[in-house]
Amino acid sequence: MLEAASAVSAASAAVRHAAAVARLCGALDAAFDAGRRPGAPETPADPARHATFAKGVRAALAQALADPDLVTAAQREGSAEKYRRHLIAADPHGRYAIASLVWQPGHASPIHAHQTWCGYAVLEGTLTETLYRWDEARSGADTVRSHPRAPGAISFGASGRANIHRLSNDSAASCVSLHVYGVAGEQMATHVNDIVALAV
Ligand SMILES: [Fe+2]
């Protein structure tokens, strides 16, 4: 009986997770629809340049933060060596990919700009975000400032070197963040980060 009960509970958790993923995808689809101009192609090259799109992605992330079933226990599991990324969903039209990132204490991303638009929200723990300014003459980035990003923090950025940052877990507890990138699922590891060097 206990086994049957736990099988039912696992099945209902999977159903709730699928519904939460569908809600987030629906909100992102709506952000694309809101930014589309009559007669324009369905997927503009860089929708992040439209303010309505950025607003829509932020709203989708805010809704996702309040959805406890979106990120499963398995998608909150970290790795000892470096921050771990779990693909949660990918748009069938290749317009976006959704992932959780799990950061153990001491884990950090490289300093990077983005090849595409992206948004993220902090689900658990506190990340530190360091911002940089690109110096074309020196072909490198200068540190501007760092700030803590607590649970509930939401950020959105367009592609390009006007937005350079590094995320790190400088705390003693693990962190989980939710990310949405403007790429197809299989391009997430290769077509998002534009890694840059510090200026010397
Ligand atoms: Fe980033």
Residues whose N, C-alpha, C, O or C-beta is under 5 A from the ligand:
A	BS01	LIG	none
